[in-house]
Amino acid sequence: MHQESGLIKATWTDGDLDTMSWDSCQVHALAITDDEGLPDDLTPEERLELDDLDPSAPSGLALHFDLDYIVRRVGPVPRRGFEFWVAPATLVFDSVWAVTGDLRSICLPLETRNLHRSTPVIPRDETRWHLEGRDFDLRFKALGFRLYLRRPPRYGRRVLRMADRGGISFEARSFA
C-alpha cells in the first residue's frame, strides 16, 4: 500500500482495533450527524408511508473525527527527537447512541490517547466504546467504526499543516 511508511491498507475497521495505535493523534474537528431524513418532494401519502420509524431500529447518528492518524513513529532521530509517518484521516462510528463524556478544553488542540471497546463484540448493538484523549473523554455505544486515510502518509511532524492535509474534512473515502 505505502511501502516507505509500512502502511498495509488505507481503510481500517473495528476488527483491526488490536493492531492500531491511537496515542497522540491530533483531532482537528468532530461532528455528530444524523441521516438526512425524508426527501422534501414527497406527496403526503408517500411521506406517511415512509415515515414509519421503527423505534428498535439502529440509530441514524454517526460520530465523525477529522484527525491526523500516526501510521508509524520513527526514532528517536538525532537532534530532532521522534518523527512520524502521518496521514489525514476520517474516523466514523456508525449507529451511535448513549454519548456521554467530557470536553475539558476547547482552547487547546484535542489529542487522542486510546480507544477501547469495553464490552464484547457480540451482540454488536451493545458495544460500548471509550475514546480517551488529552482534555477529553467520550463514552458511547456504536455498532463499529471505520478509519479512512484520505491521503498517503507524510514523513515529518506529528501534526500536519492544513495545506498538507486538505483542510478540515469528514470525507469517508480512502486514498486507495
Residue frames as qw, qx, qy, qz and C-alpha x, y, z in Angstrom:
[[0.000, 0.887, 0.461, 0.000, 0.00, 0.00, 0.00],
 [0.091, 0.950, -0.206, 0.216, 2.62, 2.56, 1.11],
 [0.886, 0.070, -0.334, 0.314, 5.93, 0.74, 1.46],
 [0.302, 0.499, -0.369, 0.724, 8.01, 3.56, 2.99],
 [0.401, -0.469, 0.293, -0.731, 5.67, 4.08, 5.95],
 [0.013, -0.058, 0.975, -0.213, 4.80, 0.42, 6.42],
 [0.566, 0.191, 0.260, -0.759, 1.11, 1.11, 5.78],
 [0.215, 0.014, 0.954, 0.207, -0.67, -2.06, 4.63],
 [0.067, 0.594, 0.745, 0.296, -4.15, -0.63, 3.92],
 [0.036, 0.236, 0.012, 0.971, -5.93, 2.72, 3.73],
 [0.606, -0.407, -0.144, -0.668, -9.24, 1.71, 5.35],
 [0.183, 0.115, -0.881, 0.421, -9.31, 0.19, 8.85],
 [0.596, -0.460, -0.392, -0.529, -12.27, -1.11, 10.86],
 [0.598, -0.584, 0.345, -0.427, -13.12, -2.06, 14.44],
 [0.999, 0.004, -0.031, 0.032, -11.88, -5.56, 13.54],
 [0.654, 0.464, -0.276, 0.531, -8.36, -4.06, 13.37],
 [0.379, -0.880, 0.037, -0.285, -8.59, -2.36, 16.79],
 [0.839, -0.487, 0.141, 0.200, -5.94, -4.57, 18.44],
 [0.745, 0.126, 0.209, 0.621, -3.33, -3.67, 15.81],
 [0.188, 0.793, 0.172, 0.554, -3.97, 0.09, 15.78],
 [0.439, -0.260, -0.378, 0.773, -2.38, 2.83, 17.88],
 [0.032, -0.863, -0.425, -0.272, -4.31, 5.92, 18.94],
 [0.532, -0.609, -0.156, 0.567, -1.64, 7.69, 21.01],
 [0.240, -0.524, 0.127, 0.807, -1.03, 11.38, 20.17],
 [0.266, 0.431, 0.652, 0.564, -3.28, 11.65, 17.08],
 [0.035, 0.194, 0.124, -0.973, -4.28, 15.31, 16.66],
 [0.199, 0.621, 0.758, -0.002, -8.05, 15.84, 16.37],
 [0.127, 0.057, 0.211, 0.968, -8.89, 18.78, 14.11],
 [0.489, -0.092, -0.068, -0.865, -12.69, 18.54, 14.21],
 [0.074, 0.163, 0.975, -0.133, -15.54, 16.35, 15.39],
 [0.461, -0.011, -0.182, -0.869, -19.19, 16.15, 14.41],
 [0.339, 0.210, 0.886, -0.236, -22.32, 14.18, 15.15],
 [0.335, 0.145, -0.429, -0.826, -24.56, 13.76, 12.13],
 [0.610, 0.228, 0.646, -0.398, -27.93, 12.19, 11.51],
 [0.397, 0.297, 0.738, 0.459, -29.32, 10.70, 8.35],
 [0.005, 0.026, 0.222, 0.975, -30.81, 13.31, 6.04],
 [0.405, 0.335, 0.559, -0.642, -34.38, 12.26, 6.67],
 [0.548, 0.524, 0.651, 0.038, -37.13, 12.06, 4.10],
 [0.313, 0.192, 0.394, 0.843, -36.86, 13.87, 0.75],
 [0.128, 0.330, 0.248, -0.902, -38.67, 17.22, 0.54],
 [0.371, 0.183, -0.432, -0.802, -40.58, 16.46, -2.66],
 [0.037, -0.173, -0.984, 0.025, -42.77, 13.61, -1.34],
 [0.434, -0.442, -0.405, -0.673, -46.56, 13.65, -1.57],
 [0.502, -0.443, 0.411, -0.619, -48.42, 13.49, 1.78],
 [0.969, -0.041, -0.013, -0.241, -49.24, 9.82, 1.10],
 [0.765, 0.378, -0.411, 0.321, -45.61, 8.93, 0.33],
 [0.003, -0.574, 0.505, -0.645, -44.47, 10.79, 3.45],
 [0.750, -0.339, 0.271, -0.499, -46.88, 8.80, 5.66],
 [0.980, 0.130, -0.145, -0.037, -45.76, 5.52, 4.14],
 [0.672, 0.417, -0.394, 0.469, -42.04, 6.23, 4.53],
 [0.099, -0.609, 0.392, -0.682, -42.20, 7.97, 7.91],
 [0.886, -0.374, -0.137, -0.238, -42.98, 4.78, 9.82],
 [0.173, 0.647, -0.668, 0.326, -39.93, 4.70, 12.09],
 [0.857, -0.228, -0.461, 0.029, -39.13, 1.52, 13.95],
 [0.348, -0.860, 0.268, -0.259, -38.03, 2.50, 17.49],
 [0.858, -0.355, 0.343, 0.139, -35.98, -0.67, 17.75],
 [0.749, 0.592, 0.007, 0.299, -34.00, 0.17, 14.57],
 [0.667, -0.179, -0.091, 0.718, -30.35, 1.21, 14.96],
 [0.090, -0.815, -0.108, 0.562, -29.60, 4.88, 15.46],
 [0.615, 0.707, 0.199, 0.286, -29.06, 7.02, 12.37],
 [0.180, -0.956, 0.222, 0.066, -26.43, 9.08, 14.20],
 [0.856, 0.245, -0.142, 0.432, -22.77, 8.91, 13.24],
 [0.424, -0.853, 0.129, 0.274, -19.81, 10.31, 15.16],
 [0.727, 0.586, -0.017, 0.357, -17.04, 11.71, 12.92],
 [0.491, -0.744, 0.171, 0.420, -13.48, 12.76, 13.76],
 [0.606, 0.748, -0.153, 0.221, -11.09, 14.54, 11.43],
 [0.635, -0.704, 0.281, 0.150, -7.64, 13.64, 12.70],
 [0.367, 0.696, -0.616, -0.034, -4.01, 13.15, 11.82],
 [0.971, -0.205, 0.074, -0.093, -3.52, 9.39, 12.18],
 [0.133, -0.723, 0.673, 0.080, 0.01, 8.32, 13.10],
 [0.905, 0.268, -0.284, -0.169, 0.83, 5.38, 10.88],
 [0.884, -0.053, -0.250, 0.391, 4.32, 4.87, 12.36],
 [0.317, -0.925, 0.190, 0.085, 6.75, 6.54, 14.77],
 [0.798, 0.404, -0.203, 0.399, 10.42, 6.77, 13.77],
 [0.087, 0.763, -0.356, 0.532, 13.23, 7.47, 16.14],
 [0.062, -0.920, -0.072, 0.381, 14.45, 8.97, 18.11],
 [0.650, 0.627, 0.064, 0.424, 16.22, 10.81, 15.30],
 [0.580, -0.230, -0.187, 0.759, 19.48, 12.53, 16.46],
 [0.128, -0.144, -0.067, 0.979, 18.94, 16.20, 17.42],
 [0.354, -0.161, -0.367, -0.845, 15.28, 16.05, 16.31],
 [0.516, -0.035, 0.633, -0.576, 13.60, 13.52, 18.62],
 [0.497, 0.270, 0.824, 0.016, 10.85, 11.42, 17.10],
 [0.289, 0.254, -0.385, -0.839, 9.49, 11.81, 13.60],
 [0.552, 0.252, 0.689, -0.396, 6.34, 10.31, 12.20],
 [0.041, -0.150, -0.758, -0.634, 4.51, 8.92, 9.19],
 [0.226, 0.403, 0.556, -0.691, 1.14, 10.70, 9.41],
 [0.020, 0.295, 0.716, 0.632, -1.96, 10.70, 7.22],
 [0.391, -0.031, 0.152, -0.907, -5.07, 12.88, 7.35],
 [0.158, -0.163, -0.971, -0.073, -7.94, 10.59, 8.32],
 [0.555, -0.277, -0.056, -0.783, -11.66, 10.41, 8.96],
 [0.062, -0.026, -0.952, 0.300, -12.78, 8.19, 11.84],
 [0.542, -0.187, -0.230, -0.786, -16.50, 7.32, 11.67],
 [0.150, 0.065, 0.916, -0.366, -18.53, 5.46, 14.31],
 [0.357, -0.203, -0.607, -0.680, -21.88, 4.17, 12.97],
 [0.599, -0.509, -0.545, -0.290, -25.25, 3.92, 14.73],
 [0.288, 0.171, -0.541, 0.771, -24.12, 5.96, 17.73],
 [0.488, -0.685, -0.298, -0.452, -26.21, 6.46, 20.85],
 [0.737, -0.638, -0.175, 0.136, -25.83, 6.99, 24.61],
 [0.540, 0.488, -0.202, 0.656, -22.98, 9.50, 24.15],
 [0.500, -0.859, -0.095, 0.063, -21.54, 10.83, 27.41],
 [0.764, 0.140, -0.091, 0.623, -18.29, 12.49, 28.19],
 [0.346, -0.833, -0.068, 0.427, -16.24, 15.49, 28.90],
 [0.556, 0.599, 0.044, 0.574, -14.55, 18.20, 26.81],
 [0.539, -0.639, -0.252, 0.488, -12.34, 19.94, 29.33],
 [0.180, -0.609, 0.185, 0.750, -10.80, 22.48, 26.97],
 [0.635, 0.661, 0.379, 0.127, -11.65, 23.90, 23.61],
 [0.028, 0.955, -0.244, -0.167, -8.67, 26.26, 23.69],
 [0.277, -0.537, 0.765, 0.225, -6.06, 23.53, 23.27],
 [0.568, 0.271, -0.633, -0.451, -5.92, 21.03, 20.42],
 [0.881, -0.199, 0.289, -0.318, -7.55, 17.70, 21.19],
 [0.286, 0.516, -0.804, -0.072, -5.25, 14.71, 21.04],
 [0.913, -0.164, -0.247, -0.280, -6.26, 11.04, 21.28],
 [0.277, -0.584, 0.733, -0.212, -4.65, 8.73, 23.82],
 [0.118, -0.064, 0.991, 0.029, -6.51, 5.44, 23.44],
 [0.661, -0.007, -0.245, -0.709, -9.63, 3.79, 22.07],
 [0.172, -0.111, 0.945, -0.256, -11.15, 0.88, 24.00],
 [0.613, -0.225, -0.542, -0.529, -14.00, -1.48, 23.26],
 [0.203, -0.334, 0.678, -0.623, -15.41, -2.04, 26.74],
 [0.772, 0.049, 0.454, -0.442, -17.92, -4.81, 26.02],
 [0.573, -0.004, 0.771, 0.278, -17.90, -7.95, 23.91],
 [0.067, 0.175, -0.554, -0.811, -18.25, -7.70, 20.14],
 [0.374, -0.300, -0.757, -0.445, -21.49, -9.78, 20.20],
 [0.418, 0.711, 0.542, 0.161, -24.20, -8.52, 20.27],
 [0.425, 0.273, 0.149, 0.850, -22.96, -5.60, 18.16],
 [0.164, -0.737, -0.287, -0.589, -25.76, -3.28, 19.25],
 [0.648, -0.746, -0.145, 0.044, -24.47, -3.42, 22.84],
 [0.734, 0.142, -0.112, 0.655, -20.86, -2.49, 22.03],
 [0.262, -0.950, -0.082, 0.150, -19.58, 0.31, 24.24],
 [0.660, 0.451, -0.081, 0.596, -16.62, 2.46, 23.20],
 [0.433, -0.838, -0.070, 0.326, -14.33, 4.68, 25.24],
 [0.587, 0.588, 0.003, 0.556, -12.20, 7.28, 23.42],
 [0.535, -0.723, -0.115, 0.422, -9.68, 8.88, 25.75],
 [0.538, 0.605, 0.051, 0.584, -7.68, 11.95, 24.94],
 [0.339, -0.110, -0.289, 0.889, -5.86, 14.94, 26.29],
 [0.184, 0.149, 0.191, -0.952, -8.61, 17.23, 27.63],
 [0.681, 0.032, -0.194, -0.705, -11.47, 14.98, 26.51],
 [0.169, -0.068, 0.969, -0.164, -13.08, 11.68, 27.40],
 [0.624, 0.102, -0.203, -0.748, -16.01, 10.18, 25.43],
 [0.260, 0.018, 0.958, -0.118, -18.06, 7.04, 26.06],
 [0.600, 0.284, -0.095, -0.742, -20.78, 5.82, 23.75],
 [0.700, 0.134, 0.701, -0.012, -22.43, 2.86, 22.11],
 [0.425, 0.616, -0.369, -0.552, -21.87, 2.24, 18.40],
 [0.968, 0.200, 0.099, -0.118, -22.04, -0.68, 16.01],
 [0.828, -0.053, 0.205, 0.520, -18.42, -0.16, 14.96],
 [0.008, -0.864, 0.150, 0.480, -16.01, 2.19, 13.24],
 [0.783, 0.439, 0.196, 0.395, -14.09, 2.76, 10.04],
 [0.294, -0.750, 0.190, 0.561, -10.91, 4.81, 9.69],
 [0.687, 0.654, 0.229, 0.219, -10.31, 6.25, 6.22],
 [0.460, -0.470, 0.227, 0.719, -6.80, 7.54, 5.44],
 [0.452, 0.819, 0.257, -0.244, -7.62, 10.27, 2.94],
 [0.415, 0.833, -0.366, -0.001, -4.07, 10.86, 1.64],
 [0.849, 0.133, -0.401, 0.318, -0.84, 8.85, 1.66],
 [0.629, -0.696, -0.126, 0.322, 1.23, 9.27, 4.85],
 [0.330, 0.842, -0.219, 0.367, 3.80, 12.09, 5.01],
 [0.771, -0.161, -0.353, 0.506, 7.07, 11.88, 6.88],
 [0.188, 0.491, -0.184, 0.830, 7.95, 14.54, 9.43],
 [0.216, -0.236, 0.442, -0.838, 6.00, 16.27, 12.16],
 [0.085, 0.241, 0.928, -0.273, 3.25, 14.62, 14.22],
 [0.297, 0.697, 0.468, -0.455, 0.71, 17.25, 13.18],
 [0.471, 0.349, 0.531, 0.612, 0.13, 18.00, 9.51],
 [0.040, 0.262, -0.022, -0.964, -0.25, 21.53, 8.15],
 [0.546, 0.492, 0.442, -0.514, -3.76, 22.32, 6.88],
 [0.477, 0.636, -0.377, -0.476, -2.49, 22.64, 3.30],
 [0.119, 0.356, -0.922, -0.099, -0.87, 19.19, 3.51],
 [0.221, 0.169, 0.919, -0.281, -4.00, 17.54, 4.87],
 [0.054, -0.387, -0.693, -0.606, -6.53, 19.22, 2.56],
 [0.325, -0.370, 0.092, -0.865, -8.12, 21.33, 5.30],
 [0.453, -0.031, 0.706, -0.544, -10.88, 20.09, 7.60],
 [0.555, 0.125, -0.597, -0.565, -12.75, 17.13, 6.13],
 [0.633, -0.107, 0.654, -0.400, -15.12, 14.36, 7.15],
 [0.660, 0.402, -0.459, -0.439, -14.84, 12.64, 3.77],
 [0.774, -0.221, 0.567, -0.173, -15.40, 8.91, 4.24],
 [0.862, 0.504, -0.044, 0.018, -13.17, 7.74, 1.41],
 [0.712, -0.473, 0.325, 0.405, -9.62, 6.40, 1.42],
 [0.128, 0.744, -0.428, -0.498, -6.85, 7.49, -0.94],
 [0.215, 0.317, -0.863, -0.329, -6.57, 3.94, -2.32]]
